[in-house]
């Protein structure tokens, strides 16, 4: 099956095609979202993305365990198919489209399977470079595809964009069927596919339960949760916010994604190494959190286009936070605990992918941020039917919006400020003096799971940190 021997390049093509297809839909999706949920756009967007993220968090350990038994190829096909299944529904039925996006979160864990595939076909000393290649491909697809989608939408309409995205998804599925060989050797699969799968392997909250067992890792995990929660919410709603509130056009949004993406890559490849050598891991984390506070506050108070562009440059610098946290975790954990600790952080980030969008959507709804985009609804015929209490709350929301155009971003800045304060208590000393006295607590309870997560759980963090 497949063409040639399994390699990293098979994984690269699968990832590029999947996220290229979704990147093309950036502009049409914003339009369909606002047309479908006219009154509560941000709230519904947050709920949709929140359900999808939370379902992915719940299903990722089980799908990872099953791929260890059945092989990677079949689960690559499963995850890519269900992740891309909602694409053609955008023009057929928007309600079914958004419903399918939420439900598809059960299978939207392609990266977990891809990194397991890469681990199968590489030696240990080659793995970091291979992960970097996959992550860079992911970044390249998201930097280029929104601009192409915006151009096609402006020139030929959204129908063509959806058709092209559907064709790209079909090409991806056919590539997996015809060209991708199985990476998991037959001799490594159990005789019975369910023999080695236990509830402990499939429990998505298992990693969160381990946090309290190591006081050195605890402040790092709290920092990750408090800093990634607003970041996940920002990712889910920011482009919609630029379009509906700030007034960005499709071309401007595509250009914004490309510029910030390129600046983030430069920040993580050039400035990150310089900072970590000059000021150390912990101080680099604190600097990244400081940039994140600044950009979120800027987004919260900014009301002009140039303010968004300036804050985007600051956002690119804030992307150094998680690579620095990854290095800090590696510094503060024993060699036989690296996978465990990275797995804990990955689980926390997965949980934030569900909670963050829901939080931002609720705050947008609470402060009626979308009102100034809906003037036709404020007609004289409807005014007598409004509840006086509700009308007063709308006026309050409008007054607050004049002062703070983006309340969720300001709330996010306050949350990241808490993360900054917690990060101050992260010990700077190495694993030799800190983790060793706590290591026995983790090792005694997790020794039977060490082999299972030592490679697979570390990968999503690497993917997140390099994009």
KOLKEGU-64699 format. One record per residue (C-alpha): residue in one letter; residue number from 1; x, y, z. Coordinates in steps of 0.5 Angstrom, whole numbers, plus 2048, in hexadecimal, padded with zeros to 3 digits. Example, Ala and Ser with C-alpha at 12.3 -4.5 7.8 and 13.67 -1.06 7.14 Angstrom:
2
(r 'A' 1 (819 7F7 810))
(r 'S' 2 (81B 7FE 80E))
REM end
This chain:
467
(r 'X' 1 (800 800 800))
(r 'X' 2 (802 807 7FE))
(r 'X' 3 (808 80A 7FA))
(r 'X' 4 (80F 808 7FD))
(r 'X' 5 (811 808 804))
(r 'X' 6 (80E 80C 809))
(r 'X' 7 (811 812 80A))
(r 'X' 8 (810 819 80D))
(r 'X' 9 (80E 81C 807))
(r 'X' 10 (808 818 806))
(r 'X' 11 (806 81B 80D))
(r 'X' 12 (808 822 80A))
(r 'X' 13 (803 821 804))
(r 'X' 14 (7FE 81F 808))
(r 'X' 15 (7FE 825 80D))
(r 'X' 16 (7FF 82A 808))
(r 'X' 17 (7F9 828 804))
(r 'X' 18 (7F4 828 80A))
(r 'X' 19 (7F6 82E 80D))
(r 'X' 20 (7F7 832 806))
(r 'X' 21 (7EF 830 804))
(r 'X' 22 (7ED 833 80B))
(r 'X' 23 (7F1 839 80A))
(r 'X' 24 (7EE 83A 803))
(r 'X' 25 (7E7 83B 807))
(r 'X' 26 (7E9 840 80C))
(r 'X' 27 (7E6 846 808))
(r 'X' 28 (7DF 842 806))
(r 'X' 29 (7DF 83F 80D))
(r 'X' 30 (7DF 846 810))
(r 'X' 31 (7D9 848 80C))
(r 'X' 32 (7D5 842 80D))
(r 'X' 33 (7D6 842 814))
(r 'X' 34 (7D3 849 815))
(r 'X' 35 (7CD 848 810))
(r 'X' 36 (7CB 842 813))
(r 'X' 37 (7CC 844 81B))
(r 'X' 38 (7CA 84C 819))
(r 'X' 39 (7C8 84E 821))
(r 'X' 40 (7CD 84A 825))
(r 'X' 41 (7D3 848 820))
(r 'X' 42 (7D9 848 825))
(r 'X' 43 (7D5 844 82A))
(r 'X' 44 (7D3 83F 825))
(r 'X' 45 (7DA 83F 822))
(r 'X' 46 (7DD 83E 829))
(r 'X' 47 (7D8 838 82A))
(r 'X' 48 (7DA 835 824))
(r 'X' 49 (7E1 835 825))
(r 'X' 50 (7E1 833 82C))
(r 'X' 51 (7DD 82D 82B))
(r 'X' 52 (7E2 82B 825))
(r 'X' 53 (7E8 82C 82A))
(r 'X' 54 (7E5 829 830))
(r 'X' 55 (7E3 823 82C))
(r 'X' 56 (7EA 822 829))
(r 'X' 57 (7ED 823 830))
(r 'X' 58 (7E8 81D 832))
(r 'X' 59 (7EA 818 82C))
(r 'X' 60 (7F1 819 82B))
(r 'X' 61 (7F4 814 830))
(r 'X' 62 (7EF 80F 82D))
(r 'X' 63 (7F1 810 826))
(r 'X' 64 (7F8 810 827))
(r 'X' 65 (7F8 809 82B))
(r 'X' 66 (7F3 806 826))
(r 'X' 67 (7F9 809 820))
(r 'X' 68 (7FE 805 824))
(r 'X' 69 (7FA 7FE 823))
(r 'X' 70 (7F7 7FF 81C))
(r 'X' 71 (7FC 803 819))
(r 'X' 72 (7FD 80B 817))
(r 'X' 73 (7FA 80A 810))
(r 'X' 74 (7F3 809 811))
(r 'X' 75 (7F3 80E 817))
(r 'X' 76 (7F6 813 812))
(r 'X' 77 (7F0 812 80D))
(r 'X' 78 (7EB 812 813))
(r 'X' 79 (7ED 819 816))
(r 'X' 80 (7EE 81C 80F))
(r 'X' 81 (7E8 81A 80C))
(r 'X' 82 (7E3 81C 812))
(r 'X' 83 (7E7 823 813))
(r 'X' 84 (7E6 825 80C))
(r 'X' 85 (7DF 822 80B))
(r 'X' 86 (7DC 828 80D))
(r 'X' 87 (7DF 82C 808))
(r 'X' 88 (7DA 82B 802))
(r 'X' 89 (7D4 82C 807))
(r 'X' 90 (7D6 834 807))
(r 'X' 91 (7D2 835 801))
(r 'X' 92 (7CD 82F 802))
(r 'X' 93 (7CA 831 809))
(r 'X' 94 (7CE 836 80D))
(r 'X' 95 (7CA 833 813))
(r 'X' 96 (7CD 82C 812))
(r 'X' 97 (7D4 82F 810))
(r 'X' 98 (7D5 831 817))
(r 'X' 99 (7D1 82B 81B))
(r 'X' 100 (7D6 827 817))
(r 'X' 101 (7DC 82B 819))
(r 'X' 102 (7DA 82A 820))
(r 'X' 103 (7D9 823 820))
(r 'X' 104 (7E0 822 81B))
(r 'X' 105 (7E4 824 822))
(r 'X' 106 (7E3 81D 824))
(r 'X' 107 (7E8 81B 81E))
(r 'X' 108 (7EC 822 81D))
(r 'X' 109 (7F2 81F 820))
(r 'X' 110 (7F6 81E 819))
(r 'X' 111 (7FC 821 81C))
(r 'X' 112 (7FD 81C 822))
(r 'X' 113 (7FD 816 81D))
(r 'X' 114 (801 81A 818))
(r 'X' 115 (807 81B 81D))
(r 'X' 116 (806 813 81F))
(r 'X' 117 (807 812 818))
(r 'X' 118 (80D 816 818))
(r 'X' 119 (810 812 81E))
(r 'X' 120 (80F 80C 81B))
(r 'X' 121 (813 80E 815))
(r 'X' 122 (819 812 818))
(r 'X' 123 (81F 810 81D))
(r 'X' 124 (81F 814 824))
(r 'X' 125 (824 819 821))
(r 'X' 126 (820 81A 81B))
(r 'X' 127 (81A 81B 81E))
(r 'X' 128 (81A 823 821))
(r 'X' 129 (81C 825 81A))
(r 'X' 130 (816 821 817))
(r 'X' 131 (811 824 81B))
(r 'X' 132 (814 82B 819))
(r 'X' 133 (813 829 812))
(r 'X' 134 (80C 827 813))
(r 'X' 135 (80A 82D 817))
(r 'X' 136 (80D 832 812))
(r 'X' 137 (809 82F 80D))
(r 'X' 138 (803 830 811))
(r 'X' 139 (805 837 812))
(r 'X' 140 (806 838 80B))
(r 'X' 141 (7FF 835 809))
(r 'X' 142 (7FC 83A 80D))
(r 'X' 143 (800 840 80B))
(r 'X' 144 (7FF 83F 804))
(r 'X' 145 (7F8 83C 803))
(r 'X' 146 (7F3 842 806))
(r 'X' 147 (7F6 847 801))
(r 'X' 148 (7F5 842 7FC))
(r 'X' 149 (7EE 841 7FE))
(r 'X' 150 (7ED 849 7FF))
(r 'X' 151 (7EF 84A 7F8))
(r 'X' 152 (7EA 844 7F5))
(r 'X' 153 (7E5 847 7F9))
(r 'X' 154 (7E5 84E 7F7))
(r 'X' 155 (7E6 84C 7EF))
(r 'X' 156 (7E2 846 7EE))
(r 'X' 157 (7DD 845 7F5))
(r 'X' 158 (7DD 841 7FB))
(r 'X' 159 (7DA 83B 7F7))
(r 'X' 160 (7E1 83A 7F3))
(r 'X' 161 (7E5 83A 7FA))
(r 'X' 162 (7E0 835 7FD))
(r 'X' 163 (7E1 831 7F7))
(r 'X' 164 (7E9 831 7F7))
(r 'X' 165 (7E9 830 7FE))
(r 'X' 166 (7E5 82A 7FD))
(r 'X' 167 (7E9 827 7F7))
(r 'X' 168 (7F0 828 7FB))
(r 'X' 169 (7EC 824 801))
(r 'X' 170 (7EB 81F 7FC))
(r 'X' 171 (7F2 81F 7FA))
(r 'X' 172 (7F4 81E 801))
(r 'X' 173 (7F0 818 802))
(r 'X' 174 (7F2 815 7FB))
(r 'X' 175 (7F9 816 7FD))
(r 'X' 176 (7F8 812 804))
(r 'X' 177 (7F5 80D 800))
(r 'X' 178 (7F9 80C 7FA))
(r 'X' 179 (800 80F 7FC))
(r 'X' 180 (801 80E 804))
(r 'X' 181 (804 808 806))
(r 'X' 182 (803 805 80D))
(r 'X' 183 (808 807 812))
(r 'X' 184 (807 802 818))
(r 'X' 185 (80B 7FC 817))
(r 'X' 186 (806 7F6 817))
(r 'X' 187 (80A 7F3 81D))
(r 'X' 188 (809 7F9 821))
(r 'X' 189 (801 7F8 821))
(r 'X' 190 (7FE 7F4 827))
(r 'X' 191 (7FB 7ED 825))
(r 'X' 192 (7F4 7F0 827))
(r 'X' 193 (7F3 7F7 826))
(r 'X' 194 (7F0 7F9 82C))
(r 'X' 195 (7F5 7F5 830))
(r 'X' 196 (7F9 7FA 832))
(r 'X' 197 (7F4 800 833))
(r 'X' 198 (7F1 802 83A))
(r 'X' 199 (7ED 807 83D))
(r 'X' 200 (7F4 80A 83F))
(r 'X' 201 (7F6 80B 838))
(r 'X' 202 (7F0 80E 836))
(r 'X' 203 (7EE 813 83C))
(r 'X' 204 (7EF 81A 839))
(r 'X' 205 (7F0 81D 840))
(r 'X' 206 (7F5 818 842))
(r 'X' 207 (7FB 81D 841))
(r 'X' 208 (7F7 822 845))
(r 'X' 209 (7F7 81E 84B))
(r 'X' 210 (7FE 81D 84B))
(r 'X' 211 (800 825 84C))
(r 'X' 212 (7FF 825 853))
(r 'X' 213 (804 81F 854))
(r 'X' 214 (80A 824 852))
(r 'X' 215 (80B 82B 855))
(r 'X' 216 (810 82D 850))
(r 'X' 217 (80C 82B 84A))
(r 'X' 218 (805 82E 84E))
(r 'X' 219 (807 836 84D))
(r 'X' 220 (809 834 845))
(r 'X' 221 (802 831 844))
(r 'X' 222 (7FE 836 847))
(r 'X' 223 (802 83B 843))
(r 'X' 224 (801 837 83D))
(r 'X' 225 (7F9 837 83F))
(r 'X' 226 (7F8 83E 840))
(r 'X' 227 (7FC 841 83A))
(r 'X' 228 (7FA 83C 835))
(r 'X' 229 (7F2 83D 837))
(r 'X' 230 (7F2 844 834))
(r 'X' 231 (7F6 842 82E))
(r 'X' 232 (7F1 83C 82C))
(r 'X' 233 (7EB 841 82D))
(r 'X' 234 (7EF 846 829))
(r 'X' 235 (7F0 841 823))
(r 'X' 236 (7E9 83F 823))
(r 'X' 237 (7E6 846 822))
(r 'X' 238 (7EC 84B 820))
(r 'X' 239 (7EB 84B 819))
(r 'X' 240 (7E3 84C 819))
(r 'X' 241 (7E4 852 81E))
(r 'X' 242 (7E9 855 819))
(r 'X' 243 (7E4 855 814))
(r 'X' 244 (7DD 856 818))
(r 'X' 245 (7E0 85B 81D))
(r 'X' 246 (7E6 85F 81A))
(r 'X' 247 (7E4 85E 813))
(r 'X' 248 (7EA 85A 80F))
(r 'X' 249 (7E8 858 808))
(r 'X' 250 (7EA 851 806))
(r 'X' 251 (7F0 853 803))
(r 'X' 252 (7F2 856 809))
(r 'X' 253 (7F1 850 80D))
(r 'X' 254 (7F5 84C 809))
(r 'X' 255 (7FB 851 809))
(r 'X' 256 (7FA 851 810))
(r 'X' 257 (7FB 84A 811))
(r 'X' 258 (801 849 80C))
(r 'X' 259 (805 84F 810))
(r 'X' 260 (804 84D 817))
(r 'X' 261 (805 846 815))
(r 'X' 262 (80C 848 812))
(r 'X' 263 (80E 84C 817))
(r 'X' 264 (80C 846 81C))
(r 'X' 265 (810 842 818))
(r 'X' 266 (816 847 819))
(r 'X' 267 (815 848 820))
(r 'X' 268 (815 840 822))
(r 'X' 269 (81B 83F 81D))
(r 'X' 270 (820 845 81E))
(r 'X' 271 (81E 849 825))
(r 'X' 272 (81C 843 829))
(r 'X' 273 (823 840 828))
(r 'X' 274 (826 846 82A))
(r 'X' 275 (822 848 830))
(r 'X' 276 (823 841 833))
(r 'X' 277 (82A 841 832))
(r 'X' 278 (82A 848 835))
(r 'X' 279 (825 849 83B))
(r 'X' 280 (823 841 83C))
(r 'X' 281 (81D 83D 83B))
(r 'X' 282 (819 840 841))
(r 'X' 283 (81A 847 83F))
(r 'X' 284 (818 846 838))
(r 'X' 285 (812 843 83A))
(r 'X' 286 (811 849 83E))
(r 'X' 287 (812 84D 838))
(r 'X' 288 (80E 84A 834))
(r 'X' 289 (808 84A 839))
(r 'X' 290 (809 852 839))
(r 'X' 291 (809 852 832))
(r 'X' 292 (802 84E 832))
(r 'X' 293 (7FF 853 838))
(r 'X' 294 (801 859 833))
(r 'X' 295 (7FE 856 82D))
(r 'X' 296 (7F7 854 830))
(r 'X' 297 (7F7 85B 834))
(r 'X' 298 (7F8 85E 82D))
(r 'X' 299 (7F3 85A 82A))
(r 'X' 300 (7EE 85B 82F))
(r 'X' 301 (7EF 863 82F))
(r 'X' 302 (7F0 864 827))
(r 'X' 303 (7EB 866 823))
(r 'X' 304 (7EF 868 81C))
(r 'X' 305 (7F2 864 817))
(r 'X' 306 (7F9 866 818))
(r 'X' 307 (7F8 864 820))
(r 'X' 308 (7F7 85D 81E))
(r 'X' 309 (7FD 85D 819))
(r 'X' 310 (801 85F 81F))
(r 'X' 311 (7FF 85A 824))
(r 'X' 312 (800 855 81F))
(r 'X' 313 (807 856 81F))
(r 'X' 314 (807 856 826))
(r 'X' 315 (803 84F 826))
(r 'X' 316 (809 84C 821))
(r 'X' 317 (80E 84E 827))
(r 'X' 318 (809 84A 82C))
(r 'X' 319 (809 844 828))
(r 'X' 320 (810 842 82B))
(r 'X' 321 (80D 841 832))
(r 'X' 322 (80B 839 831))
(r 'X' 323 (812 837 82D))
(r 'X' 324 (815 83A 834))
(r 'X' 325 (810 837 838))
(r 'X' 326 (812 830 834))
(r 'X' 327 (819 831 836))
(r 'X' 328 (818 833 83D))
(r 'X' 329 (814 82D 83E))
(r 'X' 330 (81A 829 83B))
(r 'X' 331 (81E 82C 840))
(r 'X' 332 (81A 82B 846))
(r 'X' 333 (819 823 845))
(r 'X' 334 (81D 81D 845))
(r 'X' 335 (81E 81A 83E))
(r 'X' 336 (819 814 840))
(r 'X' 337 (814 819 841))
(r 'X' 338 (814 81D 83B))
(r 'X' 339 (80E 81A 838))
(r 'X' 340 (80A 81A 83E))
(r 'X' 341 (80B 821 83F))
(r 'X' 342 (80A 823 838))
(r 'X' 343 (804 81F 838))
(r 'X' 344 (801 823 83E))
(r 'X' 345 (802 82A 83A))
(r 'X' 346 (7FF 827 834))
(r 'X' 347 (7F9 825 838))
(r 'X' 348 (7F8 82B 83B))
(r 'X' 349 (7F9 82F 834))
(r 'X' 350 (7F3 82A 831))
(r 'X' 351 (7EF 82C 837))
(r 'X' 352 (7F0 833 835))
(r 'X' 353 (7EE 832 82E))
(r 'X' 354 (7E7 831 830))
(r 'X' 355 (7E6 836 836))
(r 'X' 356 (7EA 83C 833))
(r 'X' 357 (7E5 83D 82D))
(r 'X' 358 (7DF 83C 831))
(r 'X' 359 (7E1 841 836))
(r 'X' 360 (7E3 846 831))
(r 'X' 361 (7DC 845 82D))
(r 'X' 362 (7D8 846 834))
(r 'X' 363 (7DC 84C 836))
(r 'X' 364 (7DB 84F 82F))
(r 'X' 365 (7D3 84D 830))
(r 'X' 366 (7D3 850 837))
(r 'X' 367 (7D5 857 834))
(r 'X' 368 (7D1 857 82E))
(r 'X' 369 (7D7 858 82A))
(r 'X' 370 (7D4 857 823))
(r 'X' 371 (7CF 85C 824))
(r 'X' 372 (7D2 861 81F))
(r 'X' 373 (7D2 85C 81A))
(r 'X' 374 (7CA 85B 81A))
(r 'X' 375 (7C7 862 819))
(r 'X' 376 (7C1 85F 815))
(r 'X' 377 (7BF 85C 81B))
(r 'X' 378 (7BE 862 81F))
(r 'X' 379 (7B8 864 81C))
(r 'X' 380 (7B2 868 81F))
(r 'X' 381 (7AD 862 81E))
(r 'X' 382 (7B1 85E 822))
(r 'X' 383 (7B3 863 828))
(r 'X' 384 (7AC 863 82B))
(r 'X' 385 (7AD 85B 82C))
(r 'X' 386 (7B4 85C 830))
(r 'X' 387 (7B4 85A 837))
(r 'X' 388 (7B6 860 83B))
(r 'X' 389 (7BB 85D 83F))
(r 'X' 390 (7BE 85A 839))
(r 'X' 391 (7BE 860 835))
(r 'X' 392 (7C2 863 83B))
(r 'X' 393 (7C7 85E 83B))
(r 'X' 394 (7C8 85F 833))
(r 'X' 395 (7C9 866 834))
(r 'X' 396 (7CF 865 83A))
(r 'X' 397 (7D2 860 835))
(r 'X' 398 (7D2 865 82F))
(r 'X' 399 (7D5 86A 834))
(r 'X' 400 (7DA 865 836))
(r 'X' 401 (7DC 863 82F))
(r 'X' 402 (7DE 86B 82E))
(r 'X' 403 (7E3 86A 833))
(r 'X' 404 (7E5 863 832))
(r 'X' 405 (7E4 860 82B))
(r 'X' 406 (7E6 859 82D))
(r 'X' 407 (7E4 858 834))
(r 'X' 408 (7E6 850 833))
(r 'X' 409 (7EE 852 832))
(r 'X' 410 (7EE 857 838))
(r 'X' 411 (7EC 851 83C))
(r 'X' 412 (7F1 84D 839))
(r 'X' 413 (7F6 852 83A))
(r 'X' 414 (7F4 851 842))
(r 'X' 415 (7F4 84A 841))
(r 'X' 416 (7FB 84A 83E))
(r 'X' 417 (7FE 84F 844))
(r 'X' 418 (7FC 849 849))
(r 'X' 419 (800 844 845))
(r 'X' 420 (806 849 845))
(r 'X' 421 (805 84A 84D))
(r 'X' 422 (805 842 84D))
(r 'X' 423 (80B 841 848))
(r 'X' 424 (80F 845 84D))
(r 'X' 425 (80F 83F 852))
(r 'X' 426 (812 83A 84D))
(r 'X' 427 (818 838 84F))
(r 'X' 428 (81E 83A 84B))
(r 'X' 429 (823 834 84E))
(r 'X' 430 (823 82E 84A))
(r 'X' 431 (820 827 84A))
(r 'X' 432 (826 824 84E))
(r 'X' 433 (824 828 854))
(r 'X' 434 (81D 829 853))
(r 'X' 435 (819 823 850))
(r 'X' 436 (81D 81E 853))
(r 'X' 437 (81A 81E 85A))
(r 'X' 438 (813 81F 856))
(r 'X' 439 (814 819 851))
(r 'X' 440 (813 813 855))
(r 'X' 441 (80C 816 856))
(r 'X' 442 (80B 816 84E))
(r 'X' 443 (80F 810 84C))
(r 'X' 444 (80B 80B 851))
(r 'X' 445 (804 80D 84F))
(r 'X' 446 (806 80E 847))
(r 'X' 447 (80C 809 846))
(r 'X' 448 (807 804 842))
(r 'X' 449 (805 80A 83E))
(r 'X' 450 (80C 80D 83C))
(r 'X' 451 (80D 809 836))
(r 'X' 452 (806 80B 833))
(r 'X' 453 (806 812 834))
(r 'X' 454 (80E 814 834))
(r 'X' 455 (80E 815 82C))
(r 'X' 456 (806 816 82A))
(r 'X' 457 (804 81B 830))
(r 'X' 458 (80A 820 82E))
(r 'X' 459 (809 821 827))
(r 'X' 460 (803 826 827))
(r 'X' 461 (807 82B 82C))
(r 'X' 462 (80C 82B 827))
(r 'X' 463 (807 82C 821))
(r 'X' 464 (804 832 825))
(r 'X' 465 (80A 835 827))
(r 'X' 466 (80D 835 820))
(r 'X' 467 (807 839 81D))
REM end
